Amino acid sequence: MRTIDVSIITDNIKEMCIEANHFLSSDMKAALDCACIQEEAPLGKQILGQLQENLEIAGADMIPICQDTGMAVIFMEIGQDVHFTGGSLEEAIHEGVRRGYVDGYLRKSVVKDPIFRENTKDNTPAIIYYEMVPGETVKITVAPKGFGSENMSRVFMLKPADGIEGVKNAILTAVKDAGPNACPPMVVGVGIGGTFEKCALMAKKALTRPVNQHSEIPYVKELEEEMLTRINSLGIGPGGLGGSTTAFAVNINTYPTHIAGLPVAINICCHVNRHAVREI
């Protein structure tokens, strides 16, 4: 049994909120650099260059890479042999987000009630997901999610008879409908299977997988590659102004489902696809 004081969780999440909002993850930076070389449309190439310049300024001057610093989504993979001390784990997570956004001078975008809309002034509460795994380590993923792209996400409750072609049409429909509103080039997270809420969670988590890593399931890998090609042939392009770089990646997660259903969720993220990962 390993003991971890929750203050360590707070400290790490504070740092990760600031890190994710100021610096691209290495996989996203590599994808952007590659796109700048491969994009042939003059305007698309210019926009990608401006995105690179924006990232350089953000890192050098410690300015957020986007004015929308997102709602903090936290994935906690907790070893079953870990025991937390020093208080509530959930409160420690929220405190980490609070300190990250207040001390890091990040925009506070969370309201207490979805109807009455009073700002909480510290970007809490966070959205937290827990998963128990073997071992005695804790893996934390902090993914600040901006709502320009979040608002473009979709859930389709398909019929089993719709099959793989129905899944493909759902993904393309979501991307076409999003158009420039999701700040392309985008990363497209997809969840197939499970239930209404499970497929949406899988799509969200798919966004945190490195964009240079495919699914280990052969047909899913092929589907990821095919959909990326088809999405990039739509011509939406960087900033929605045309080009061959509409998406950097399509990441797909699957799960068993009921004989009567085929749930599909598409969670779209903008060109920064912010996430920071640490293991404690």
MOJO-V610572 format. One record per pair of residues at least 6 apart in sequence whose C-alpha atoms are under 8 Angstrom apart, sorted by sequence separation. I is the first residue (numbers start at 1). J is the second residue. D is the distance in Angstrom with one decimal. If there is no record, write none. Layout:
I & J & D
I & J & D
//
This chain:
39 & 45 & 5.7
57 & 63 & 7.4
58 & 64 & 5.8
59 & 65 & 7.9
100 & 106 & 7.7
101 & 107 & 7.0
111 & 117 & 5.0
112 & 118 & 5.6
193 & 199 & 5.8
215 & 221 & 5.1
236 & 242 & 4.9
237 & 243 & 4.0
240 & 246 & 7.7
58 & 65 & 5.4
101 & 108 & 6.9
111 & 118 & 5.1
112 & 119 & 6.1
191 & 198 & 7.8
192 & 199 & 5.6
214 & 221 & 5.6
235 & 242 & 5.3
236 & 243 & 6.3
237 & 244 & 5.5
238 & 245 & 6.1
111 & 119 & 4.1
112 & 120 & 5.8
158 & 166 & 7.2
191 & 199 & 4.5
235 & 243 & 5.3
236 & 244 & 7.5
237 & 245 & 4.9
238 & 246 & 6.0
36 & 45 & 6.0
110 & 119 & 5.8
111 & 120 & 5.5
158 & 167 & 8.0
190 & 199 & 7.8
191 & 200 & 6.1
235 & 244 & 5.8
236 & 245 & 7.8
237 & 246 & 4.3
55 & 65 & 6.0
109 & 119 & 7.1
110 & 120 & 6.0
190 & 200 & 7.9
191 & 201 & 7.3
192 & 202 & 7.7
214 & 224 & 7.4
234 & 244 & 7.8
235 & 245 & 7.8
236 & 246 & 5.6
237 & 247 & 8.0
54 & 65 & 6.8
108 & 119 & 7.7
110 & 121 & 7.5
191 & 202 & 4.7
233 & 244 & 6.2
235 & 246 & 7.0
36 & 48 & 5.8
108 & 120 & 7.7
109 & 121 & 7.8
110 & 122 & 7.7
111 & 123 & 8.0
190 & 202 & 6.9
191 & 203 & 4.2
232 & 244 & 5.2
234 & 246 & 7.6
35 & 48 & 7.6
36 & 49 & 6.7
108 & 121 & 5.7
110 & 123 & 5.0
189 & 202 & 8.0
190 & 203 & 4.2
191 & 204 & 7.9
232 & 245 & 5.6
108 & 122 & 5.6
109 & 123 & 5.8
110 & 124 & 6.4
156 & 170 & 6.9
189 & 203 & 4.6
190 & 204 & 7.6
232 & 246 & 5.0
108 & 123 & 4.7
110 & 125 & 7.6
189 & 204 & 6.2
191 & 206 & 7.5
231 & 246 & 6.5
232 & 247 & 6.2
32 & 48 & 7.4
107 & 123 & 7.8
189 & 205 & 7.6
190 & 206 & 6.6
231 & 247 & 6.8
189 & 206 & 5.0
189 & 207 & 5.1
33 & 52 & 7.9
171 & 190 & 7.8
188 & 207 & 7.0
228 & 247 & 6.7
32 & 52 & 7.6
102 & 122 & 5.9
154 & 174 & 6.4
187 & 207 & 6.8
228 & 248 & 7.7
101 & 122 & 6.2
153 & 174 & 6.9
228 & 249 & 6.1
101 & 123 & 6.6
152 & 174 & 7.2
228 & 250 & 5.8
99 & 122 & 7.9
227 & 250 & 6.8
248 & 271 & 7.9
98 & 122 & 5.2
187 & 211 & 8.0
72 & 97 & 7.2
97 & 122 & 7.9
98 & 123 & 6.3
152 & 177 & 7.5
153 & 178 & 8.0
224 & 249 & 7.7
225 & 250 & 7.4
97 & 123 & 7.1
98 & 124 & 6.1
152 & 178 & 5.3
224 & 250 & 5.3
97 & 124 & 6.7
224 & 251 & 6.3
224 & 252 & 6.6
97 & 126 & 7.0
149 & 178 & 7.9
152 & 181 & 7.4
94 & 124 & 6.3
152 & 182 & 6.5
24 & 55 & 7.7
94 & 125 & 6.0
23 & 55 & 7.3
94 & 126 & 6.0
149 & 181 & 6.8
150 & 182 & 7.7
220 & 252 & 6.9
93 & 126 & 7.9
148 & 181 & 6.4
149 & 182 & 4.1
148 & 182 & 5.6
149 & 183 & 6.9
23 & 58 & 7.5
148 & 183 & 7.4
22 & 58 & 6.0
23 & 59 & 6.1
215 & 251 & 7.5
22 & 59 & 5.9
69 & 106 & 6.4
211 & 248 & 7.2
212 & 249 & 7.9
214 & 251 & 7.0
215 & 252 & 7.0
69 & 107 & 5.8
71 & 109 & 6.8
211 & 249 & 5.6
215 & 253 & 7.5
68 & 107 & 6.8
69 & 108 & 7.6
70 & 109 & 6.7
71 & 110 & 6.7
157 & 196 & 7.4
211 & 250 & 7.8
22 & 62 & 6.3
67 & 107 & 7.2
69 & 109 & 7.6
211 & 251 & 7.3
22 & 63 & 6.4
68 & 109 & 7.7
155 & 196 & 7.7
22 & 64 & 4.8
23 & 65 & 7.2
64 & 106 & 7.2
209 & 251 & 7.3
21 & 64 & 5.3
22 & 65 & 5.4
21 & 65 & 6.1
207 & 251 & 6.6
21 & 66 & 7.5
155 & 200 & 7.0
206 & 251 & 5.5
206 & 252 & 6.1
206 & 253 & 6.2
21 & 69 & 6.3
203 & 252 & 7.0
203 & 253 & 6.7
72 & 123 & 7.7
202 & 253 & 5.8
71 & 123 & 6.9
72 & 124 & 7.9
74 & 126 & 7.0
76 & 128 & 7.5
78 & 130 & 7.3
80 & 132 & 5.9
184 & 236 & 8.0
185 & 237 & 6.6
202 & 254 & 7.4
73 & 126 & 6.0
74 & 127 & 6.0
75 & 128 & 6.1
76 & 129 & 6.0
77 & 130 & 6.1
78 & 131 & 6.1
79 & 132 & 5.9
80 & 133 & 5.9
81 & 134 & 7.3
82 & 135 & 7.7
184 & 237 & 6.7
185 & 238 & 5.2
72 & 126 & 5.1
73 & 127 & 4.7
74 & 128 & 4.8
75 & 129 & 4.9
76 & 130 & 4.8
77 & 131 & 4.8
78 & 132 & 5.0
79 & 133 & 4.8
80 & 134 & 5.5
81 & 135 & 5.7
82 & 136 & 5.1
184 & 238 & 5.2
185 & 239 & 7.0
17 & 72 & 7.7
71 & 126 & 6.7
72 & 127 & 6.2
73 & 128 & 6.0
74 & 129 & 6.2
75 & 130 & 6.2
76 & 131 & 6.1
77 & 132 & 5.9
78 & 133 & 5.8
79 & 134 & 5.1
80 & 135 & 6.0
81 & 136 & 4.8
82 & 137 & 6.9
172 & 227 & 7.9
183 & 238 & 7.7
184 & 239 & 5.2
199 & 254 & 7.8
71 & 127 & 7.7
75 & 131 & 7.8
77 & 133 & 6.4
79 & 135 & 4.6
80 & 136 & 6.5
82 & 138 & 7.9
171 & 227 & 7.9
175 & 231 & 7.4
180 & 236 & 7.1
183 & 239 & 5.6
184 & 240 & 6.3
199 & 255 & 7.9
79 & 136 & 4.5
179 & 236 & 6.4
183 & 240 & 7.3
78 & 136 & 7.6
79 & 137 & 5.2
176 & 234 & 7.9
78 & 137 & 6.5
79 & 138 & 5.9
168 & 227 & 7.2
172 & 231 & 6.8
180 & 239 & 5.8
181 & 240 & 7.8
188 & 247 & 7.2
78 & 138 & 4.7
180 & 240 & 4.1
185 & 245 & 6.0
186 & 246 & 6.3
187 & 247 & 5.6
190 & 250 & 7.4
192 & 252 & 7.5
194 & 254 & 7.8
207 & 267 & 7.8
77 & 138 & 5.7
78 & 139 & 6.6
179 & 240 & 6.2
180 & 241 & 7.7
185 & 246 & 4.6
186 & 247 & 4.5
187 & 248 & 5.6
188 & 249 & 6.3
189 & 250 & 6.0
190 & 251 & 6.1
191 & 252 & 5.9
192 & 253 & 6.3
193 & 254 & 5.7
194 & 255 & 5.3
76 & 138 & 7.0
77 & 139 & 5.0
184 & 246 & 5.7
185 & 247 & 4.6
186 & 248 & 6.0
187 & 249 & 5.2
188 & 250 & 4.7
189 & 251 & 5.0
190 & 252 & 4.6
191 & 253 & 5.0
192 & 254 & 4.7
193 & 255 & 4.9
194 & 256 & 5.5
195 & 257 & 6.7
203 & 265 & 6.0
207 & 269 & 7.4
76 & 139 & 6.0
77 & 140 & 6.5
184 & 247 & 6.6
185 & 248 & 6.2
186 & 249 & 7.5
187 & 250 & 6.1
188 & 251 & 6.2
189 & 252 & 6.0
190 & 253 & 6.2
191 & 254 & 5.8
192 & 255 & 6.5
193 & 256 & 5.6
194 & 257 & 4.4
195 & 258 & 7.9
203 & 266 & 5.9
204 & 267 & 5.8
76 & 140 & 5.0
187 & 251 & 7.7
193 & 257 & 4.9
194 & 258 & 7.3
199 & 263 & 6.3
200 & 264 & 7.7
203 & 267 & 5.4
75 & 140 & 5.9
76 & 141 & 6.7
143 & 208 & 7.4
199 & 264 & 6.0
200 & 265 & 5.0
208 & 273 & 8.0
74 & 140 & 7.1
75 & 141 & 5.0
199 & 265 & 5.5
200 & 266 & 7.2
207 & 273 & 7.2
74 & 141 & 5.7
75 & 142 & 6.6
141 & 208 & 7.8
196 & 263 & 6.2
200 & 267 & 7.2
208 & 275 & 6.4
74 & 142 & 4.8
193 & 261 & 7.9
194 & 262 & 8.0
195 & 263 & 6.2
73 & 142 & 6.0
74 & 143 & 6.3
193 & 262 & 5.7
194 & 263 & 6.8
72 & 142 & 6.8
73 & 143 & 5.1
192 & 262 & 7.2
193 & 263 & 5.1
72 & 143 & 6.0
73 & 144 & 5.7
192 & 263 & 5.9
193 & 264 & 6.5
72 & 144 & 4.3
73 & 145 & 6.8
191 & 263 & 8.0
192 & 264 & 4.6
71 & 144 & 5.3
72 & 145 & 6.3
191 & 264 & 5.7
192 & 265 & 6.6
70 & 144 & 4.8
71 & 145 & 5.2
190 & 264 & 7.1
191 & 265 & 5.1
69 & 144 & 6.5
70 & 145 & 4.4
71 & 146 & 6.5
190 & 265 & 5.6
191 & 266 & 6.6
69 & 145 & 7.4
70 & 146 & 4.0
190 & 266 & 4.6
69 & 146 & 6.3
70 & 147 & 6.8
189 & 266 & 5.7
190 & 267 & 6.3
4 & 82 & 7.1
6 & 84 & 6.1
68 & 146 & 5.7
188 & 266 & 6.8
189 & 267 & 5.0
2 & 81 & 6.2
3 & 82 & 5.9
4 & 83 & 6.3
5 & 84 & 5.6
6 & 85 & 6.1
7 & 86 & 7.2
68 & 147 & 7.8
188 & 267 & 6.2
189 & 268 & 6.0
1 & 81 & 4.9
2 & 82 & 4.9
3 & 83 & 4.8
4 & 84 & 5.0
5 & 85 & 4.7
6 & 86 & 5.7
9 & 89 & 7.9
13 & 93 & 6.8
17 & 97 & 6.6
188 & 268 & 4.7
189 & 269 & 7.7
1 & 82 & 5.8
2 & 83 & 6.0
3 & 84 & 5.8
4 & 85 & 6.2
5 & 86 & 5.4
6 & 87 & 6.5
14 & 95 & 8.0
187 & 268 & 6.0
188 & 269 & 6.4
1 & 83 & 6.8
3 & 85 & 6.9
6 & 88 & 7.3
10 & 92 & 5.1
14 & 96 & 4.4
18 & 100 & 5.8
186 & 268 & 6.7
187 & 269 & 5.2
6 & 89 & 5.9
9 & 92 & 6.5
10 & 93 & 5.6
13 & 96 & 4.9
14 & 97 & 5.6
17 & 100 & 5.4
18 & 101 & 7.2
186 & 269 & 5.5
187 & 270 & 6.4
9 & 93 & 6.6
10 & 94 & 7.8
12 & 96 & 7.3
13 & 97 & 6.3
14 & 98 & 7.5
16 & 100 & 7.7
17 & 101 & 7.1
186 & 270 & 4.6
187 & 271 & 6.8
7 & 92 & 6.6
10 & 95 & 6.1
11 & 96 & 6.1
14 & 99 & 5.7
15 & 100 & 6.3
185 & 270 & 6.6
186 & 271 & 4.8
6 & 92 & 5.9
10 & 96 & 4.1
14 & 100 & 4.1
18 & 104 & 5.9
182 & 268 & 7.1
184 & 270 & 5.7
185 & 271 & 5.0
187 & 273 & 6.8
9 & 96 & 7.3
10 & 97 & 7.8
13 & 100 & 7.3
14 & 101 & 7.7
182 & 269 & 6.8
183 & 270 & 5.0
184 & 271 & 5.6
186 & 273 & 7.8
18 & 106 & 7.8
182 & 270 & 5.5
183 & 271 & 6.4
174 & 266 & 6.9
175 & 268 & 8.0
170 & 264 & 7.6
171 & 266 & 6.5
167 & 264 & 6.8
160 & 259 & 7.5
163 & 262 & 7.9
160 & 260 & 6.4
159 & 260 & 7.0
160 & 261 & 5.5
159 & 261 & 5.5
160 & 262 & 5.3
158 & 261 & 6.5
159 & 262 & 5.5
157 & 261 & 7.1
158 & 262 & 4.9
157 & 262 & 6.1
158 & 263 & 5.7
157 & 263 & 4.5
158 & 264 & 7.1
156 & 263 & 5.9
157 & 264 & 6.3
155 & 263 & 7.3
156 & 264 & 5.1
155 & 264 & 5.8
156 & 265 & 6.2
155 & 265 & 4.3
154 & 265 & 5.7
155 & 266 & 6.3
153 & 265 & 7.7
154 & 266 & 5.2
153 & 266 & 5.5
154 & 267 & 6.7
153 & 267 & 4.7
152 & 267 & 7.7
153 & 268 & 5.6
152 & 268 & 6.6
150 & 267 & 6.8
150 & 268 & 6.3
149 & 268 & 5.6
150 & 269 & 6.7
149 & 269 & 5.2
149 & 270 & 5.8
20 & 142 & 7.5
148 & 270 & 7.9
20 & 143 & 7.3
21 & 144 & 7.4
146 & 269 & 7.9
20 & 144 & 7.3
145 & 269 & 7.6
17 & 142 & 6.6
16 & 142 & 6.5
13 & 140 & 7.9
17 & 144 & 7.3
145 & 273 & 7.9
13 & 142 & 7.2
145 & 274 & 7.3
143 & 273 & 8.0
144 & 274 & 6.1
143 & 274 & 5.6
144 & 275 & 6.8
143 & 275 & 4.3
142 & 275 & 5.5
143 & 276 & 6.6
2 & 136 & 6.0
141 & 275 & 6.7
142 & 276 & 5.3
1 & 136 & 7.0
141 & 276 & 5.7
142 & 277 & 6.5
141 & 277 & 4.5
140 & 277 & 5.7
141 & 278 & 6.6
139 & 277 & 7.2
140 & 278 & 5.3
139 & 278 & 5.8
140 & 279 & 6.2
139 & 279 & 4.3
140 & 280 & 8.0
138 & 279 & 5.6
139 & 280 & 6.3
137 & 279 & 6.8
138 & 280 & 5.1
137 & 280 & 5.7
31 & 211 & 7.6
31 & 212 & 8.0
28 & 210 & 7.7
27 & 210 & 5.8
28 & 211 & 6.9
27 & 211 & 6.1
27 & 212 & 6.6
48 & 238 & 6.7
47 & 238 & 6.3
47 & 239 & 7.0
44 & 237 & 6.3
45 & 238 & 8.0
44 & 238 & 5.3
44 & 239 & 7.7
44 & 241 & 6.8
43 & 241 & 7.3
44 & 242 & 6.2
43 & 242 & 7.4
44 & 243 & 5.3
43 & 243 & 7.7
44 & 244 & 8.0
41 & 242 & 7.2
44 & 245 & 7.8
41 & 243 & 5.1
40 & 243 & 7.1
41 & 244 & 7.3
39 & 243 & 6.9
40 & 244 & 7.4
39 & 244 & 6.2
39 & 245 & 6.5
65 & 272 & 8.0
35 & 245 & 6.8
35 & 248 & 8.0
32 & 248 & 7.8
31 & 248 & 6.4
28 & 272 & 6.9
28 & 273 & 7.3
24 & 272 & 6.5
24 & 273 & 8.0
25 & 274 & 7.1
24 & 274 & 6.5
25 & 275 & 6.7
24 & 275 & 7.9
25 & 276 & 6.9
21 & 274 & 6.8
20 & 274 & 5.5
20 & 275 & 5.5
20 & 276 & 5.5
19 & 276 & 7.1
17 & 276 & 7.8
16 & 276 & 6.0
16 & 277 & 7.7
//
